[in-house]
């Protein structure tokens, strides 16, 4: 299976906005109606919170009146939030016919645009895979550039397990980048969508799911191939993570 990173489209003709920052707004009115959301994502930034956010299905609630930009189009996919994304019924049907992570939810969501309530959308959230059972951390290759710049060129790590990886984050306050993420036989390679705790908020979809979305002419998203992601990372001097499957 080949996996593509899925993210919101920045194409004005598709999403209706030209600034590239997405179709939704984060306003005081939204916070007032969804205080739990603000507390969860922007409240206490404890080290443990990083792991708690991986279990989003335990904390997420329906979203009330998410503001849309005045010129934003009502696409099938709307990028929003630090976890998951919004979908309409067309895209929800496609996702529900696919092989999704065991822990996932479609939470009813209302949008508001020019003081008009827009129904028919869902906030799709799913738990991130920690890699504790599915990744061979001792075989991964790590990007230590940040840590060497900030903690000295002699900084090194000996990561054999998930707990070792987490301990580096606890000790330094920064997670270690990963050049090569090595999955073991426990990882379900039939998944059509997944995310990894060690890769932050990124969502990945299979080429099989991508073909379904393309056939249905789903709008609002962009799918980034591994080759394109690698070229972009090299150009910008960023860390690119290659997936290695058993």
N, C-alpha and C positions, 0 to 999 in steps of 0.2 A: 504494500500500500504506500502511495506517495501522499504526503501531507502538505497542505498549503496553509500559511497563516491567513486568517480572515480578519479584516478590519473595515472600518467605515470608508466609504468612497469620499474623495475630496473633489470629485468632478462636478463643477457647478451645474452642468446640464442635467445631471442625475439627481443631485441632492438639493439644488435650488439656492445654495449659499455659496459665496465666493471667497470667504476668508479661510476656509480649510479647517476650521475648528469644530466642525460638526453641526448637526441640525438642531441640537438641544441647547438650552441655557441652564445655568445653575444659579438660581436667584434666591433672594430672601424668602419670597413667597413659597418657593418649592421647599426650602428648609423648614419653614413653619408648618407645612403640611406633612413633612416626612422627616421629623426630627431624628428618628432612629437611624436614618440613612447617614445623616451628617455626623452623628455620634460614632457610628460604626467605621466610616471611612476617614473622617477628618478629626476624630477625637483623640484620645490618648494613644500615642504612637509607641506603645511598649513593644519590647522585642517579641513577646509571646503573641502579640496581635497579628504579626505576619503569618503565623501558622493558623490562627483562628479564622482569618479571612479565607483560607483555603476551603473551609467547611461552610460555604455560603448558604447552602440549602437549610442550615440550621438557624440562620439569622435573618435571611431575606424576607421581606414582606411586600405586599402589593404596593406599587408606586402610585401616588395621587397627584394628578395634574403636573406632569413634567412639561415645562415650557418649551415650545418650539419657536425657532426663529420665524419672523414674519413671512419670509419668502421660502422657508424650508418646504420641500416636497414630502409627501407621505409615502415614502419608499417602503418596500417589504421588510428591509433590514434597516434598523436605525441604531447606529453606534451610540451607546450611552453607558456610563458607569464604569467603575474600575473592575467590575466582574460581569461577565455575560454581555448580552445585548438585547435590544427590543426586536420583536418580530410580529408581523400581522398573521392572520389566520392562514394565508397561503403558505407562508414559510413555516409556520408551526406544523402544518400537515406534513410537509416534507421532512422536517426534523423528527416528527413522531414516527415516521415510517423508516427511520434510520437507526443505526446502532449507536446509542448515546451512553454516556457514563451512567452508572447505576443510580447515583444520587443527582437528580436534576429536577427542576421545577419550572413551570410556566406560570408566572404570577401576573394576575390581571393588572393592567396599567392604563391609566388615562393620560392623554396629552392635552395641552391647552395651547391654542394659537389664535391670536387676535380675540381673546376672551371667549373663544368657542371651544367646547369640550369635544375631544376626538376619542372615540372608543375603538375597540377592535384590535388593540395591541396587547402584547404580553412581554413581560421581562423574563427572558430565558436565563436561568442561572444553573450552574452545575458545580459540584465539588472538584477541586483540583487534585490531581494525583501527586502525592508527596514524593513518590519514587522509592519509598521505604522498601516496598516489596517488588517493585518493577524495574529498578535501575541498579546496575552494578557500579556503585560509586567508585570502587577501586580501579575500574577500567576507564573511567571518564578522563578527559583531558581538560584542565582548568586554565582559565585566563586570570593571571595574577597581576596584571598591569596596574590596576587601581591600588591594590594592596602594597605593591612594591613602591609605587610613587609616594604613598602616604605612611608606610611603616618601614621603609628601607628596602634596598635591593636584596638584602639577605632574607627577606620574608619568604617563607615556604610553608607548604601544607602537606599533611599526610592524611588524605581523606580515603578511608576504607569503607565507611558506612554512611547512611543518612544522618545519623547522630553526629558523626564527625563533621559533616557538611554544616549542619545547624550550629554546632559549637563554634565554628569559625565566625559565623554571623553574630553569635552572642558575644564573642570575645572582641570583635573588631567593629561591630555595628554596621557591617556591609557584607552582603552575600557575595560569594565568589562567582565570577563569570565562568561559563562552561563552553569550551570549544567543541567538544564531542560528548554527547549525552548517550551513554550506552545502555540500551534497554535489554532486559533479560527475557527469558521465556514466559515469565508471568505477565508481561505486558500484553494486553489484548490487541493484536494488530488488525482486528476486524472493526475496531472503533471508527466511527465516522466523524467523531468530534471529541476533542479532549484538550486539557490544559495541564501544565505542570507547575507545581508550587515553585520550583527552582527557576522558572522562566517568567514569573510575574503574572501579569494579566493577559498574556497572549492566548488566543484561541486558535486551534488548528483543526482543519476539516480535511477529510479524505478526498482523493480525486473522484471517488465514487459519488460522494455527496455533492461535490462541486458540479459534476455532470448533471445531476438532478436539478440543481439550482439554475444552471445555465439553460437546460431544456425548458424550464418553467419561466425563464426570463425574469428571475428574481432581481430586484433593484436595490441599490443602496450600499452594496458591499464591494470590497476589492479583495481578490485572492492573490497572495504573494507566493510564487513558487520558490522552492529551495534555492534554485540557481539565481533567481532575481534577488532574493534576500541576501545571499552571499555577496553578490556584486555590490549591492548597496552598502553593506557593512564594510567591505574593503575600501570603497570610495570615501566613506565617512570616518573610517578608522574605528569602527565599532566592533564589538564582539559578536561573531556569528556562531550559532549553535547548530552543529550537524547532528542529525539523528542516526544512530547506529542500532539496527535491530538484529536480534539473534536469529 
